Amino acid sequence: MPETRSDAEAKRKVWEMIKDIDVTMMVTQDGEGRFRGRPMRAVNKEFDGVLWFFASAGSPVTGETREDGRVLLAFSDPSSQNYVSIYGMAEVVKDVSKQKALWSEPLRVWFPAGAEDPKIELIRVECEGAEYWDSPSSTLVHAYGYIKAVTTGEPPHPGENDKVDFTKKAG
């Protein structure tokens, strides 16, 4: 079982693992208690324990967030064998100056009117905790793992797995 860490290095590691992942699955709960997941893109330029997302005003994700702010974000980069899940509390924010600060031109695909589009709402996720799996990704490492499993009956060390608590001050 991984130990829960709250140090600055662990929090930086989470950011390093997720910052280049283009799409995360954001999971919310609907009014009937069913989990709903949809692809979203974090738009942070830096990370201080809060992740930001653009959403369409009146969309299911903003409605569900208003009803129950608990969210799960699932980041996956199979090419490097990096996986991160983050849970936290989300809120819907209407802030044109923040929209402009976070705006990047590829967002125009979903919001053709630009950063000041009145149909934009932001989702602010205050990260409470994370768990990550940082596995070796090379073919040789996988080949070694296979040979070890076959010859010893034991699985190889899968890589690094830790839990991170964002609610505690970094030690």
Rosetta constraint file for C-alpha pairs under 8 A:
AtomPair CA 2 CA 161 HARMONIC 6.08 0.50
AtomPair CA 2 CA 162 HARMONIC 5.02 0.50
AtomPair CA 2 CA 163 HARMONIC 6.27 0.50
AtomPair CA 3 CA 162 HARMONIC 6.05 0.50
AtomPair CA 3 CA 163 HARMONIC 6.15 0.50
AtomPair CA 4 CA 162 HARMONIC 6.44 0.50
AtomPair CA 4 CA 163 HARMONIC 4.46 0.50
AtomPair CA 4 CA 164 HARMONIC 5.36 0.50
AtomPair CA 4 CA 165 HARMONIC 6.52 0.50
AtomPair CA 5 CA 10 HARMONIC 6.61 0.50
AtomPair CA 5 CA 162 HARMONIC 7.29 0.50
AtomPair CA 5 CA 163 HARMONIC 6.01 0.50
AtomPair CA 5 CA 164 HARMONIC 4.74 0.50
AtomPair CA 5 CA 165 HARMONIC 5.98 0.50
AtomPair CA 6 CA 10 HARMONIC 6.67 0.50
AtomPair CA 6 CA 11 HARMONIC 7.15 0.50
AtomPair CA 6 CA 164 HARMONIC 5.53 0.50
AtomPair CA 6 CA 165 HARMONIC 4.88 0.50
AtomPair CA 6 CA 166 HARMONIC 6.29 0.50
AtomPair CA 6 CA 167 HARMONIC 7.92 0.50
AtomPair CA 6 CA 168 HARMONIC 6.00 0.50
AtomPair CA 6 CA 169 HARMONIC 6.84 0.50
AtomPair CA 6 CA 170 HARMONIC 5.39 0.50
AtomPair CA 6 CA 171 HARMONIC 6.73 0.50
AtomPair CA 7 CA 11 HARMONIC 6.60 0.50
AtomPair CA 7 CA 169 HARMONIC 7.54 0.50
AtomPair CA 7 CA 170 HARMONIC 4.24 0.50
AtomPair CA 7 CA 171 HARMONIC 4.85 0.50
AtomPair CA 8 CA 12 HARMONIC 6.12 0.50
AtomPair CA 8 CA 170 HARMONIC 4.93 0.50
AtomPair CA 8 CA 171 HARMONIC 6.76 0.50
AtomPair CA 9 CA 13 HARMONIC 6.11 0.50
AtomPair CA 10 CA 14 HARMONIC 6.42 0.50
AtomPair CA 10 CA 164 HARMONIC 6.43 0.50
AtomPair CA 11 CA 15 HARMONIC 6.58 0.50
AtomPair CA 11 CA 49 HARMONIC 7.99 0.50
AtomPair CA 11 CA 164 HARMONIC 6.76 0.50
AtomPair CA 11 CA 166 HARMONIC 7.28 0.50
AtomPair CA 12 CA 16 HARMONIC 6.13 0.50
AtomPair CA 13 CA 17 HARMONIC 6.14 0.50
AtomPair CA 14 CA 18 HARMONIC 6.33 0.50
AtomPair CA 14 CA 84 HARMONIC 7.36 0.50
AtomPair CA 14 CA 130 HARMONIC 7.68 0.50
AtomPair CA 14 CA 132 HARMONIC 7.24 0.50
AtomPair CA 15 CA 19 HARMONIC 5.59 0.50
AtomPair CA 15 CA 47 HARMONIC 6.65 0.50
AtomPair CA 16 CA 20 HARMONIC 7.78 0.50
AtomPair CA 17 CA 21 HARMONIC 7.81 0.50
AtomPair CA 17 CA 82 HARMONIC 6.77 0.50
AtomPair CA 17 CA 83 HARMONIC 7.80 0.50
AtomPair CA 17 CA 84 HARMONIC 7.48 0.50
AtomPair CA 18 CA 75 HARMONIC 6.58 0.50
AtomPair CA 18 CA 84 HARMONIC 7.26 0.50
AtomPair CA 21 CA 75 HARMONIC 6.95 0.50
AtomPair CA 21 CA 76 HARMONIC 7.22 0.50
AtomPair CA 21 CA 77 HARMONIC 6.68 0.50
AtomPair CA 22 CA 41 HARMONIC 5.97 0.50
AtomPair CA 22 CA 42 HARMONIC 7.55 0.50
AtomPair CA 23 CA 39 HARMONIC 6.02 0.50
AtomPair CA 23 CA 40 HARMONIC 5.56 0.50
AtomPair CA 23 CA 41 HARMONIC 4.86 0.50
AtomPair CA 23 CA 42 HARMONIC 7.38 0.50
AtomPair CA 23 CA 75 HARMONIC 7.15 0.50
AtomPair CA 24 CA 39 HARMONIC 5.57 0.50
AtomPair CA 24 CA 40 HARMONIC 5.40 0.50
AtomPair CA 24 CA 41 HARMONIC 6.11 0.50
AtomPair CA 24 CA 42 HARMONIC 7.52 0.50
AtomPair CA 24 CA 73 HARMONIC 6.20 0.50
AtomPair CA 24 CA 74 HARMONIC 5.47 0.50
AtomPair CA 24 CA 75 HARMONIC 4.82 0.50
AtomPair CA 24 CA 76 HARMONIC 7.25 0.50
AtomPair CA 25 CA 37 HARMONIC 5.83 0.50
AtomPair CA 25 CA 38 HARMONIC 5.25 0.50
AtomPair CA 25 CA 39 HARMONIC 4.54 0.50
AtomPair CA 25 CA 40 HARMONIC 6.05 0.50
AtomPair CA 25 CA 72 HARMONIC 7.97 0.50
AtomPair CA 25 CA 73 HARMONIC 5.59 0.50
AtomPair CA 25 CA 74 HARMONIC 5.11 0.50
AtomPair CA 25 CA 75 HARMONIC 6.78 0.50
AtomPair CA 26 CA 37 HARMONIC 5.32 0.50
AtomPair CA 26 CA 38 HARMONIC 5.48 0.50
AtomPair CA 26 CA 39 HARMONIC 6.26 0.50
AtomPair CA 26 CA 40 HARMONIC 6.30 0.50
AtomPair CA 26 CA 71 HARMONIC 6.74 0.50
AtomPair CA 26 CA 72 HARMONIC 5.85 0.50
AtomPair CA 26 CA 73 HARMONIC 4.68 0.50
AtomPair CA 26 CA 74 HARMONIC 6.66 0.50
AtomPair CA 27 CA 35 HARMONIC 6.39 0.50
AtomPair CA 27 CA 36 HARMONIC 5.32 0.50
AtomPair CA 27 CA 37 HARMONIC 4.14 0.50
AtomPair CA 27 CA 38 HARMONIC 6.66 0.50
AtomPair CA 27 CA 71 HARMONIC 5.56 0.50
AtomPair CA 27 CA 72 HARMONIC 5.03 0.50
AtomPair CA 27 CA 73 HARMONIC 6.28 0.50
AtomPair CA 28 CA 35 HARMONIC 5.68 0.50
AtomPair CA 28 CA 36 HARMONIC 5.30 0.50
AtomPair CA 28 CA 37 HARMONIC 6.45 0.50
AtomPair CA 28 CA 61 HARMONIC 7.25 0.50
AtomPair CA 28 CA 64 HARMONIC 6.45 0.50
AtomPair CA 28 CA 65 HARMONIC 6.84 0.50
AtomPair CA 28 CA 68 HARMONIC 7.70 0.50
AtomPair CA 28 CA 69 HARMONIC 7.75 0.50
AtomPair CA 28 CA 70 HARMONIC 6.67 0.50
AtomPair CA 28 CA 71 HARMONIC 5.13 0.50
AtomPair CA 28 CA 72 HARMONIC 6.92 0.50
AtomPair CA 29 CA 33 HARMONIC 5.45 0.50
AtomPair CA 29 CA 34 HARMONIC 5.39 0.50
AtomPair CA 29 CA 35 HARMONIC 4.51 0.50
AtomPair CA 29 CA 36 HARMONIC 5.81 0.50
AtomPair CA 29 CA 64 HARMONIC 6.24 0.50
AtomPair CA 29 CA 68 HARMONIC 6.93 0.50
AtomPair CA 29 CA 70 HARMONIC 7.90 0.50
AtomPair CA 29 CA 71 HARMONIC 7.96 0.50
AtomPair CA 30 CA 34 HARMONIC 5.47 0.50
AtomPair CA 30 CA 35 HARMONIC 6.46 0.50
AtomPair CA 30 CA 36 HARMONIC 6.75 0.50
AtomPair CA 30 CA 64 HARMONIC 5.48 0.50
AtomPair CA 31 CA 64 HARMONIC 7.15 0.50
AtomPair CA 31 CA 67 HARMONIC 7.47 0.50
AtomPair CA 40 CA 53 HARMONIC 7.05 0.50
AtomPair CA 41 CA 53 HARMONIC 6.17 0.50
AtomPair CA 41 CA 54 HARMONIC 7.72 0.50
AtomPair CA 42 CA 51 HARMONIC 6.26 0.50
AtomPair CA 42 CA 52 HARMONIC 5.53 0.50
AtomPair CA 42 CA 53 HARMONIC 5.05 0.50
AtomPair CA 42 CA 54 HARMONIC 7.96 0.50
AtomPair CA 43 CA 51 HARMONIC 7.47 0.50
AtomPair CA 43 CA 52 HARMONIC 5.70 0.50
AtomPair CA 43 CA 53 HARMONIC 5.84 0.50
AtomPair CA 43 CA 54 HARMONIC 7.64 0.50
AtomPair CA 43 CA 102 HARMONIC 6.27 0.50
AtomPair CA 43 CA 103 HARMONIC 7.72 0.50
AtomPair CA 44 CA 51 HARMONIC 6.27 0.50
AtomPair CA 44 CA 52 HARMONIC 6.04 0.50
AtomPair CA 44 CA 102 HARMONIC 6.79 0.50
AtomPair CA 45 CA 102 HARMONIC 7.46 0.50
AtomPair CA 47 CA 51 HARMONIC 7.08 0.50
AtomPair CA 49 CA 126 HARMONIC 6.26 0.50
AtomPair CA 49 CA 127 HARMONIC 5.42 0.50
AtomPair CA 49 CA 128 HARMONIC 7.95 0.50
AtomPair CA 49 CA 166 HARMONIC 6.62 0.50
AtomPair CA 50 CA 124 HARMONIC 6.77 0.50
AtomPair CA 50 CA 125 HARMONIC 5.48 0.50
AtomPair CA 50 CA 126 HARMONIC 4.63 0.50
AtomPair CA 50 CA 127 HARMONIC 5.73 0.50
AtomPair CA 51 CA 124 HARMONIC 5.96 0.50
AtomPair CA 51 CA 125 HARMONIC 5.08 0.50
AtomPair CA 51 CA 126 HARMONIC 6.69 0.50
AtomPair CA 51 CA 127 HARMONIC 7.29 0.50
AtomPair CA 52 CA 122 HARMONIC 6.77 0.50
AtomPair CA 52 CA 123 HARMONIC 5.74 0.50
AtomPair CA 52 CA 124 HARMONIC 4.80 0.50
AtomPair CA 52 CA 125 HARMONIC 6.29 0.50
AtomPair CA 53 CA 122 HARMONIC 5.60 0.50
AtomPair CA 53 CA 123 HARMONIC 5.04 0.50
AtomPair CA 53 CA 124 HARMONIC 6.63 0.50
AtomPair CA 54 CA 120 HARMONIC 6.68 0.50
AtomPair CA 54 CA 121 HARMONIC 6.12 0.50
AtomPair CA 54 CA 122 HARMONIC 4.74 0.50
AtomPair CA 54 CA 123 HARMONIC 6.33 0.50
AtomPair CA 55 CA 59 HARMONIC 7.32 0.50
AtomPair CA 55 CA 61 HARMONIC 7.61 0.50
AtomPair CA 55 CA 62 HARMONIC 7.09 0.50
AtomPair CA 55 CA 120 HARMONIC 5.88 0.50
AtomPair CA 55 CA 121 HARMONIC 5.30 0.50
AtomPair CA 55 CA 122 HARMONIC 5.84 0.50
AtomPair CA 55 CA 123 HARMONIC 6.91 0.50
AtomPair CA 56 CA 62 HARMONIC 7.60 0.50
AtomPair CA 56 CA 119 HARMONIC 5.75 0.50
AtomPair CA 56 CA 120 HARMONIC 5.03 0.50
AtomPair CA 56 CA 121 HARMONIC 5.90 0.50
AtomPair CA 57 CA 62 HARMONIC 6.80 0.50
AtomPair CA 57 CA 119 HARMONIC 5.13 0.50
AtomPair CA 57 CA 120 HARMONIC 5.49 0.50
AtomPair CA 57 CA 121 HARMONIC 5.32 0.50
AtomPair CA 58 CA 62 HARMONIC 6.27 0.50
AtomPair CA 58 CA 63 HARMONIC 6.42 0.50
AtomPair CA 59 CA 63 HARMONIC 6.29 0.50
AtomPair CA 60 CA 64 HARMONIC 5.95 0.50
AtomPair CA 61 CA 65 HARMONIC 6.01 0.50
AtomPair CA 62 CA 66 HARMONIC 6.17 0.50
AtomPair CA 62 CA 92 HARMONIC 6.35 0.50
AtomPair CA 62 CA 121 HARMONIC 7.83 0.50
AtomPair CA 62 CA 123 HARMONIC 7.41 0.50
AtomPair CA 63 CA 67 HARMONIC 6.37 0.50
AtomPair CA 64 CA 68 HARMONIC 6.05 0.50
AtomPair CA 64 CA 69 HARMONIC 7.49 0.50
AtomPair CA 65 CA 69 HARMONIC 4.66 0.50
AtomPair CA 65 CA 70 HARMONIC 7.33 0.50
AtomPair CA 65 CA 71 HARMONIC 7.88 0.50
AtomPair CA 65 CA 90 HARMONIC 6.33 0.50
AtomPair CA 65 CA 91 HARMONIC 6.22 0.50
AtomPair CA 65 CA 92 HARMONIC 6.82 0.50
AtomPair CA 66 CA 91 HARMONIC 6.53 0.50
AtomPair CA 66 CA 92 HARMONIC 6.59 0.50
AtomPair CA 69 CA 89 HARMONIC 5.08 0.50
AtomPair CA 69 CA 90 HARMONIC 4.63 0.50
AtomPair CA 69 CA 91 HARMONIC 6.03 0.50
AtomPair CA 70 CA 87 HARMONIC 7.40 0.50
AtomPair CA 70 CA 88 HARMONIC 5.92 0.50
AtomPair CA 70 CA 89 HARMONIC 4.76 0.50
AtomPair CA 70 CA 90 HARMONIC 6.18 0.50
AtomPair CA 71 CA 87 HARMONIC 5.72 0.50
AtomPair CA 71 CA 88 HARMONIC 5.63 0.50
AtomPair CA 71 CA 89 HARMONIC 6.09 0.50
AtomPair CA 71 CA 90 HARMONIC 6.47 0.50
AtomPair CA 71 CA 125 HARMONIC 7.90 0.50
AtomPair CA 72 CA 85 HARMONIC 6.90 0.50
AtomPair CA 72 CA 86 HARMONIC 5.70 0.50
AtomPair CA 72 CA 87 HARMONIC 4.46 0.50
AtomPair CA 72 CA 88 HARMONIC 6.71 0.50
AtomPair CA 73 CA 85 HARMONIC 5.57 0.50
AtomPair CA 73 CA 86 HARMONIC 5.04 0.50
AtomPair CA 73 CA 87 HARMONIC 6.24 0.50
AtomPair CA 74 CA 83 HARMONIC 7.68 0.50
AtomPair CA 74 CA 84 HARMONIC 6.05 0.50
AtomPair CA 74 CA 85 HARMONIC 4.56 0.50
AtomPair CA 74 CA 86 HARMONIC 6.58 0.50
AtomPair CA 75 CA 83 HARMONIC 5.76 0.50
AtomPair CA 75 CA 84 HARMONIC 5.06 0.50
AtomPair CA 75 CA 85 HARMONIC 6.12 0.50
AtomPair CA 76 CA 81 HARMONIC 7.88 0.50
AtomPair CA 76 CA 82 HARMONIC 6.20 0.50
AtomPair CA 76 CA 83 HARMONIC 4.65 0.50
AtomPair CA 76 CA 84 HARMONIC 6.55 0.50
AtomPair CA 77 CA 81 HARMONIC 5.89 0.50
AtomPair CA 77 CA 82 HARMONIC 5.18 0.50
AtomPair CA 77 CA 83 HARMONIC 6.22 0.50
AtomPair CA 78 CA 82 HARMONIC 6.36 0.50
AtomPair CA 78 CA 83 HARMONIC 7.71 0.50
AtomPair CA 79 CA 137 HARMONIC 7.15 0.50
AtomPair CA 80 CA 135 HARMONIC 7.59 0.50
AtomPair CA 80 CA 136 HARMONIC 7.44 0.50
AtomPair CA 80 CA 137 HARMONIC 5.29 0.50
AtomPair CA 81 CA 133 HARMONIC 7.79 0.50
AtomPair CA 81 CA 134 HARMONIC 6.34 0.50
AtomPair CA 81 CA 135 HARMONIC 5.24 0.50
AtomPair CA 81 CA 136 HARMONIC 6.59 0.50
AtomPair CA 81 CA 137 HARMONIC 5.51 0.50
AtomPair CA 82 CA 132 HARMONIC 7.46 0.50
AtomPair CA 82 CA 133 HARMONIC 5.81 0.50
AtomPair CA 82 CA 134 HARMONIC 4.77 0.50
AtomPair CA 82 CA 135 HARMONIC 6.22 0.50
AtomPair CA 83 CA 132 HARMONIC 5.62 0.50
AtomPair CA 83 CA 133 HARMONIC 5.15 0.50
AtomPair CA 83 CA 134 HARMONIC 6.61 0.50
AtomPair CA 84 CA 130 HARMONIC 6.86 0.50
AtomPair CA 84 CA 131 HARMONIC 5.74 0.50
AtomPair CA 84 CA 132 HARMONIC 4.30 0.50
AtomPair CA 84 CA 133 HARMONIC 6.42 0.50
AtomPair CA 85 CA 130 HARMONIC 5.46 0.50
AtomPair CA 85 CA 131 HARMONIC 5.42 0.50
AtomPair CA 85 CA 132 HARMONIC 6.44 0.50
AtomPair CA 86 CA 127 HARMONIC 6.66 0.50
AtomPair CA 86 CA 128 HARMONIC 7.54 0.50
AtomPair CA 86 CA 129 HARMONIC 5.76 0.50
AtomPair CA 86 CA 130 HARMONIC 4.20 0.50
AtomPair CA 86 CA 131 HARMONIC 6.63 0.50
AtomPair CA 87 CA 127 HARMONIC 6.02 0.50
AtomPair CA 87 CA 128 HARMONIC 5.92 0.50
AtomPair CA 87 CA 129 HARMONIC 5.54 0.50
AtomPair CA 87 CA 130 HARMONIC 6.26 0.50
AtomPair CA 88 CA 125 HARMONIC 6.17 0.50
AtomPair CA 88 CA 126 HARMONIC 5.47 0.50
AtomPair CA 88 CA 127 HARMONIC 4.41 0.50
AtomPair CA 88 CA 128 HARMONIC 4.69 0.50
AtomPair CA 88 CA 129 HARMONIC 6.71 0.50
AtomPair CA 89 CA 125 HARMONIC 5.56 0.50
AtomPair CA 89 CA 126 HARMONIC 5.34 0.50
AtomPair CA 89 CA 127 HARMONIC 6.76 0.50
AtomPair CA 89 CA 128 HARMONIC 7.37 0.50
AtomPair CA 90 CA 123 HARMONIC 6.38 0.50
AtomPair CA 90 CA 124 HARMONIC 5.40 0.50
AtomPair CA 90 CA 125 HARMONIC 4.22 0.50
AtomPair CA 90 CA 126 HARMONIC 6.24 0.50
AtomPair CA 91 CA 123 HARMONIC 5.64 0.50
AtomPair CA 91 CA 124 HARMONIC 5.38 0.50
AtomPair CA 91 CA 125 HARMONIC 6.63 0.50
AtomPair CA 92 CA 121 HARMONIC 6.55 0.50
AtomPair CA 92 CA 122 HARMONIC 5.70 0.50
AtomPair CA 92 CA 123 HARMONIC 4.67 0.50
AtomPair CA 92 CA 124 HARMONIC 6.39 0.50
AtomPair CA 93 CA 121 HARMONIC 5.95 0.50
AtomPair CA 93 CA 122 HARMONIC 4.99 0.50
AtomPair CA 93 CA 123 HARMONIC 6.01 0.50
AtomPair CA 93 CA 124 HARMONIC 6.82 0.50
AtomPair CA 94 CA 120 HARMONIC 7.67 0.50
AtomPair CA 94 CA 121 HARMONIC 5.31 0.50
AtomPair CA 94 CA 122 HARMONIC 6.22 0.50
AtomPair CA 95 CA 99 HARMONIC 6.23 0.50
AtomPair CA 95 CA 121 HARMONIC 7.73 0.50
AtomPair CA 95 CA 122 HARMONIC 7.57 0.50
AtomPair CA 96 CA 100 HARMONIC 6.16 0.50
AtomPair CA 96 CA 115 HARMONIC 7.33 0.50
AtomPair CA 96 CA 116 HARMONIC 5.88 0.50
AtomPair CA 97 CA 101 HARMONIC 6.24 0.50
AtomPair CA 98 CA 102 HARMONIC 6.12 0.50
AtomPair CA 99 CA 103 HARMONIC 5.79 0.50
AtomPair CA 99 CA 115 HARMONIC 5.69 0.50
AtomPair CA 99 CA 116 HARMONIC 7.06 0.50
AtomPair CA 99 CA 122 HARMONIC 7.33 0.50
AtomPair CA 100 CA 115 HARMONIC 5.21 0.50
AtomPair CA 100 CA 116 HARMONIC 6.93 0.50
AtomPair CA 103 CA 107 HARMONIC 7.05 0.50
AtomPair CA 103 CA 115 HARMONIC 5.92 0.50
AtomPair CA 104 CA 108 HARMONIC 7.90 0.50
AtomPair CA 107 CA 111 HARMONIC 6.10 0.50
AtomPair CA 107 CA 112 HARMONIC 7.93 0.50
AtomPair CA 107 CA 114 HARMONIC 7.84 0.50
AtomPair CA 108 CA 112 HARMONIC 4.58 0.50
AtomPair CA 108 CA 113 HARMONIC 7.13 0.50
AtomPair CA 108 CA 114 HARMONIC 5.85 0.50
AtomPair CA 111 CA 115 HARMONIC 7.68 0.50
AtomPair CA 111 CA 117 HARMONIC 6.99 0.50
AtomPair CA 111 CA 119 HARMONIC 8.00 0.50
AtomPair CA 111 CA 120 HARMONIC 7.45 0.50
AtomPair CA 113 CA 117 HARMONIC 5.21 0.50
AtomPair CA 115 CA 120 HARMONIC 7.95 0.50
AtomPair CA 116 CA 120 HARMONIC 7.74 0.50
AtomPair CA 127 CA 166 HARMONIC 6.25 0.50
AtomPair CA 127 CA 167 HARMONIC 7.91 0.50
AtomPair CA 128 CA 165 HARMONIC 6.19 0.50
AtomPair CA 128 CA 166 HARMONIC 4.89 0.50
AtomPair CA 128 CA 167 HARMONIC 5.49 0.50
AtomPair CA 129 CA 163 HARMONIC 7.26 0.50
AtomPair CA 129 CA 164 HARMONIC 5.43 0.50
AtomPair CA 129 CA 165 HARMONIC 4.53 0.50
AtomPair CA 129 CA 166 HARMONIC 5.29 0.50
AtomPair CA 129 CA 167 HARMONIC 7.34 0.50
AtomPair CA 130 CA 163 HARMONIC 5.62 0.50
AtomPair CA 130 CA 164 HARMONIC 5.03 0.50
AtomPair CA 130 CA 165 HARMONIC 6.69 0.50
AtomPair CA 130 CA 166 HARMONIC 7.83 0.50
AtomPair CA 131 CA 161 HARMONIC 7.17 0.50
AtomPair CA 131 CA 162 HARMONIC 5.65 0.50
AtomPair CA 131 CA 163 HARMONIC 4.24 0.50
AtomPair CA 131 CA 164 HARMONIC 6.10 0.50
AtomPair CA 132 CA 160 HARMONIC 7.73 0.50
AtomPair CA 132 CA 161 HARMONIC 5.49 0.50
AtomPair CA 132 CA 162 HARMONIC 5.65 0.50
AtomPair CA 132 CA 163 HARMONIC 6.56 0.50
AtomPair CA 133 CA 159 HARMONIC 6.96 0.50
AtomPair CA 133 CA 160 HARMONIC 5.66 0.50
AtomPair CA 133 CA 161 HARMONIC 4.52 0.50
AtomPair CA 133 CA 162 HARMONIC 7.02 0.50
AtomPair CA 134 CA 159 HARMONIC 5.62 0.50
AtomPair CA 134 CA 160 HARMONIC 4.95 0.50
AtomPair CA 134 CA 161 HARMONIC 6.39 0.50
AtomPair CA 135 CA 158 HARMONIC 5.76 0.50
AtomPair CA 135 CA 159 HARMONIC 4.19 0.50
AtomPair CA 135 CA 160 HARMONIC 6.20 0.50
AtomPair CA 136 CA 141 HARMONIC 6.51 0.50
AtomPair CA 136 CA 142 HARMONIC 7.73 0.50
AtomPair CA 136 CA 158 HARMONIC 7.37 0.50
AtomPair CA 136 CA 159 HARMONIC 6.03 0.50
AtomPair CA 137 CA 141 HARMONIC 6.98 0.50
AtomPair CA 137 CA 142 HARMONIC 7.27 0.50
AtomPair CA 138 CA 142 HARMONIC 6.48 0.50
AtomPair CA 139 CA 143 HARMONIC 6.06 0.50
AtomPair CA 140 CA 144 HARMONIC 6.08 0.50
AtomPair CA 141 CA 145 HARMONIC 6.15 0.50
AtomPair CA 142 CA 146 HARMONIC 6.16 0.50
AtomPair CA 143 CA 147 HARMONIC 6.24 0.50
AtomPair CA 144 CA 148 HARMONIC 6.07 0.50
AtomPair CA 145 CA 149 HARMONIC 6.09 0.50
AtomPair CA 145 CA 155 HARMONIC 6.89 0.50
AtomPair CA 145 CA 156 HARMONIC 5.04 0.50
AtomPair CA 145 CA 157 HARMONIC 7.95 0.50
AtomPair CA 146 CA 150 HARMONIC 6.19 0.50
AtomPair CA 146 CA 155 HARMONIC 7.99 0.50
AtomPair CA 146 CA 156 HARMONIC 7.85 0.50
AtomPair CA 147 CA 151 HARMONIC 5.98 0.50
AtomPair CA 148 CA 152 HARMONIC 5.67 0.50
AtomPair CA 148 CA 153 HARMONIC 7.24 0.50
AtomPair CA 148 CA 154 HARMONIC 6.75 0.50
AtomPair CA 148 CA 155 HARMONIC 6.86 0.50
AtomPair CA 148 CA 156 HARMONIC 6.46 0.50
AtomPair CA 149 CA 153 HARMONIC 4.82 0.50
AtomPair CA 149 CA 154 HARMONIC 4.91 0.50
AtomPair CA 149 CA 155 HARMONIC 4.93 0.50
AtomPair CA 149 CA 156 HARMONIC 6.62 0.50
AtomPair CA 150 CA 154 HARMONIC 7.77 0.50
